[in-house]
Amino acid sequence: MNKNKLQEEIGYRFNNEKLIEQALTHSSYTREKNLPRAECNERLEFLGDAFFDAIIGEELYNRLPTKKEGYLTKYRALVVCEASLAQVGRKLEIGELLKLGKGENQSGGRNRESVIADAMEAIIGAIYKDGGYETVRELVLKLFDQRIDDAVNGRLHSDYKSEFQERMQSKGPAEIQYVLMDEQGPDHAKIFYIKVLVDDVAYGEGTGHSKKEAEQQAAKEAILNWGKYVL
């Protein structure tokens, strides 16, 4: 993946390529190179966060004309979140293009959900600066269409662990444990394997670039397996 390929994947060619360069520059890189802090992606991230929130909010408002404010807020939170941004960012292979300081790179920053999500927001901000509101709105709705559709149709949950715990508690007392089964790969790109047990019975397994992510995936599988274990 290179920046030209990324622009093809996004469906937008920058007029000012310095903006895409900045969007992919982490603050650890500018610190290490003694560059001005303003050259990292934090300011574009700030801008992208604001427009991402507004675009998704407007889209949900239009798609769900009968829903009250509370429901719209809940659905928006399912889309406008770190996991959502990181999911799209990983699909675009943004991690490969990030300019990181050596320490951040060695500690796994290229695969870290928060770093990828921040860069995705910065790209949204960069598109707005380069092409204007209508352009960034069109591209955000295209890139996040599946995520929006999943949220609107109840296929997304903000916290699978909490949902699984609530389900189990509705059936009575139960001991839920998330057990680390294995971890593989170098320190900067580890994959964690987690199993969720309820009273020593395995309900689901999950993997992730962090234990937290793997636990969420294990809880998600446990919810999908719900009917196999709980009548």
Steps between C-alpha positions, in 0.01 A plus 500: 500500500621851417339843520383482137336164563342637819348788305363251249349293781344807660377624164654843530810659348647781708573830333742581782686178581664664801167452675502120460865499610410691814200276570733199506763662725484403867617739771775253600658554156503880523647480853775265387584712195477828695230624266232752600213330687259655250638266230356190667143384444347622828345820362350315202376234742320771699335626183411154374343405833261795480390436141477122545265552794286751309479294180399180679256691721329655197486166318337325796255790538395451138493119508305475826228767480290349783778440754539727802818682595611231745490229236679717246774571754541129570523407132743783431728378781511155336636653179699799629743301713858377502406145398305623198779729380765232556295242311485719190862612547623140512301416189681787326834375645574842646740349754750417227524865395529669838810703580585398855789561736722197560368443850136519395567267209684246714225501762236403243363842408456400136239245609356686799129567470519851646782607265320370191171658611668838557661483156162417345351810660795703373436373147138611530624843611747510211231417245283780638788749477582391146157443349237662720199379694298330225803301390588377849135426575468281190820311578422446870158359414658268243780377729276451803185386321517143632569619854204740485275229361609255772427756771159594363401133471619399847806305390746709703556521873726751670615254765461126441641417844236707675223355287617143566523567872148645505367197317667259741385693806141485374525121534638512855843513673791392280877527508631651175873475426706622205802272473810570291562181303795612288686797356700493180719729294768759581445760772405769248235283330371251753177307454318397819268199527230520768231253609195602703385247759179494702519265795792331321302447178647664186248728330720672244851577378651814352821648366631855487802727499434568870352293782208743518421457132528119527267497802241702308521256209464203737191659656360569151539132407341400831196714416479340155520157668238595758232259379738202516553538874203689643139395444 
